Structure formats: C-alpha cells, structure tokens
Amino acid sequence: MLSDNLTKKLNAQINSESYSVILYLQMSAWCSSKGYDGCATFFRLQATEEKQHMEKLFDYMLETGALPQLGQIDAPPTSWDSVKDIFQETLQHEVEISREISALVEVALNEKDFSTHNFLQWYVAEQHEEEFKLKSTLDRIEMITAEGHGVYTIDREVSRLTQQATSSARKDQY
C-alpha cells in the first residue's frame, strides 16, 4: 500500500504526464499549421507516448490500492518562434519531467517502498531515452541552417527519425 505522501506525489506526476500530452498535441497542431508534417507526426506520437506514461502511473496506483486523482491542467502555449525553439522547449520540459521522476525515486527509497522504486526505474530509463533523442534532434538542427531549405531538411530529418523510432518500437512489442 502506498503512503499518503507517495500517493500525493504520484498523483502530481500523473498530472505532469497529462500536461505533457496536451503540450505535445498543441506542438503537433502548431507544426501542422506551418506545414511541418514530419514534426507534427513526431509530436503526435510523443503525445500518445505520454498518455501511455500517464496511464501506467494511473494503473500502478490502482494496483496498489491508491486512488489516482486527476487535477487541473494548465493550457500549454500555442505558438513558437521556430522549429528549433519548439524542440528546445521540449527538451527543457523533458529535463523537468526527469527531475520529477528522480524526486519520486528519492521519496520511494526514503520510505523504503522498494516496489514503487522498482516500478519507477522504467521511467528513469525512459527519461534518459527521451532526453537523448531530443538532444540528438537539436544537434541536427544546429547543423542545418534554419533558413528556407534548412527548415524543410529539419522536418524531413525529424520525420525520418520518427519512422525509425516507430519501427523500432514495433519490433520491441513482438
């Protein structure tokens, strides 16, 4: 059974993951409105992934006898200055989520809740992967000028990376 403190913190994380869903959907919409179809697909897939992260926490809480409680979620921004800016904001957001997960791990360890600690290790690894993917994308964006043809190239590269990740994820399912 989860402590009241850990229940409260896991509920806060559910809300953080929920915010990620709507943030990435909004980012997808912005990209789509600009004609950045590869980036729009990338962010749509990110939103789906974040929903799965939220649901995984939700289900874990139910399995442990705790009550998941969904809270108010702020509206995300609706526009960005450039593709580079949107990916920088995404990386910053994922770094913040990583900090939140680390704080949850610390609470679980302090409370000697080894089941929750073990459960959270999946999130630790997932956040490492997210940060690496976004940093790699930003590195590619830096290599490409963001003028004219550069934005098209960035979008095409993001689309290629998204297809690779989707293909890899499908292989992992089997």
Phi, psi and omega in degrees: 000139181280145174290163177299319180298312181291324176301313180299316182289323176293322175297321177297322179290324174303317179292324176296318179293323177296319177299320179301320179302308184287328176299312183288328174295319178294320177297320177299316180298317180298313180299316180299320181293338179265357181087012180269074188296322178296317178292323178298317178295317179304310183289328176296317178294323177298319179298317178298317179296318180294325176298319178296322178297316180297314181295326179296316175296315180304310181295321179299316180298316178299318180298331182267004178086008179267159180258113174294138178230119180275132181252181178293140180239127179292151175288140178280169172299161182243353179209157180223161183282331184197169175299319179300314180299319182294322178286326175296317178296322179296316178298314178300319179297315181292326175297319178295319177298320177300319178298318179297317179297316178300320178295322176296317178300317180298317178297314180300318179293316180299326180272000183057036175266084187287335176295312179293321176303313180298316178302318184289343180298329176299318180293323178301311180295320180297318180293323176301314180297317180299312181297318179297315181299315182289321177297320178297320178295316178296324176299319178293319179299319178298327182286339185251132175293141183272019180260132173050254183299331181300318180295320177299317180296318177301312182298316179297319179294317178297319178299317179297315179296322179295318179296319178297314181295319179295318179296317179296319180296322178296319179296323181293335182286339185255000000 
